[in-house]
């Protein structure tokens, strides 16, 4: 794999960034649930923190909670998925949260990813997935990471074998003269 040199970029890129998730709790209009929860965004943090949930806003029945102690990690083998996310019309962060047993409890986020593929895998496993716009700071970091680690390979259509010729050769009588 060819190493790409970026101009004016003389530092090592970290593969992990500390983040926090902002969640919203509001009354639900659904007859089977009292509250609905939604992820509002992802915030970059300066240092590693203990996992905690704290209320940061309350107005009437709407509450906002900050879930800290999370990190976003990039992996070189996921660069193609990051690339497609960044090039999409609405690049985003994918937040994976557990399904609580009680509808009154907030789904607790435990993973933040920029990979479409990773988010889809968790979605197939019946996890709660939230998509929020990617902050500019994370976009720039992910873009530099992709430029450093990803080499796009042009997809080519493979040439199909003519299976009828293979079948005819098997049926052809073999000349058995000795």
N, C-alpha and C positions, 0 to 999 in steps of 0.2 A: 504494500500500500504506500503510495506516495505521500510524503509529509508536505502539507501546505503551509507556507510562510505568509503570515498576515502583516501588512505594513502597520507601523505604529502600534504593534501589539507584542510587547516584550515580556509579558508576564504569563505565568502558568495559570491555566483556567481551573478553578475548582470544579469538582464534579458534583458537589453537594452545596446547597444553600438552605439556610434556616428560614422557615416560613411560618405564618399563622393564618388561620382561616376564619373569616367573619361569617357567622351564621345568623339567620333571622328566624324568629318564632312569632307566628301571628295566628289569630283565630281562624279556624277552618270553616268553610261553608259546607263541607262534606258531612253527611249525617253520621258517619261512623268514626270520625276523628274530631277531636276538640281543637287541635292545633295543626298547622302545617309548618314545615321547616324548609328553608331554602338557603343555599350558600350564596353570599353576596360578593365575596372576593377573596383574594389571596394577598397577603402583605409580607414583604421581605423583612426579616429580622436580622439584627446585628450579630447576636450570639446565640448559642444553644441554650435552651430553657427546659425546665421540667414541663411535662405535659400537664396543662391546666385549662380549665374552662372558666371564664369570668364574664359577667354581664357588663357590657360597656355602654348600653343605651336602653332606656325604657320610656315609652310614651303610650299611655292608655294600655292597650293589650298587646302592643308590638314590642318585642325585646330583641336586642342584638347581643350575641355572645362572641367572644374572641377565644378561639381554640389555639393555644400555643404549644410549643414543644415538638413541632413537626419539621421535617426536612424534605426538600425536593432534590432527588438525585438523578443525574443523567448518566446513561450508559452508552458506550460507543456502538454496541450492536443494535441500539434502538434509534440511531440517528436518522434513518430513513423515515420513520414515523414522526420524529420531531420536525424534520424538514417539511413533510406534508402538512403538519399542524401549522407551522409558521407561515406556509405559503397559502393556507386556506383563507377564504374571505373574512372569517372571524376566528383568528387564532385564540386558543383558550387553554386554561388549566383545568385538569380533571381532578375532582375531589372524590375520593372513595370513602364512604361512611358505612358503619354497621347498621343493621336493622334492629332497633331496640324491641324488646318483648312488649313493652307498654307504650301505647300511642302517646302518652303524656310526656315521654322522655324524648330528648333530642337525639337524632342520629349523630353519633360521635365520629367525626372524620379521623381517619388513621393513615391516609396516604394522599399525597398530591403528586400528580404526574403530568407530563406534557406529551405523553405517548398515546395516540389514538388506539394502538393495538393493546396496550396494557389496560386502558380504560374499558375497552370492549371485552377483554377477557374477564374482568371483574363484573361487568354487566351480565355476562352469560352465567356467572356464578351467583346471581340474584343479590348482588350488593347494590346499595344506593349510590348512584353516580350523579354528581353535580358538575356542570360545566360553567365556568365563569371566564370573563375576558382576562387575557394575560396582561399583567402589569408591564409597563415599558422596560423596567429594570430587568425583569425575568426574560423578556423577549430578546433584549440585547445580549444577555448572558447565553441564552440558548442558541441564538444566531451565531455567536462566536464559537460556541462548542461544536455546532454542526459544521461550520466552515473549517474547523480544525480537524474533525474526526470523520467526516463523511465524504465519500467519493461516489457520485451518482454513476450508476452503471446503466447504460442504455439497454432496455429490454428488447430482445429480438425474438421474433416468432420462430419456433423450431420448425424444421422441415419434417413433414409427416412422411412416414414410409408408406409405400404402396403395398398394403397387406395382401392384395390379390396376387401380386407377383410372387410373394413368399409362399402363398398357399398353392399356386400352380406348380412351383418347383417341387414341393413336397409330393404332389400327385403325379408328376411326370414319371413315366416308366424309365427305369435305369437299364441301359444297354448291358446285358450280362454275357457278352461273348468272351470266351477265354481262349 
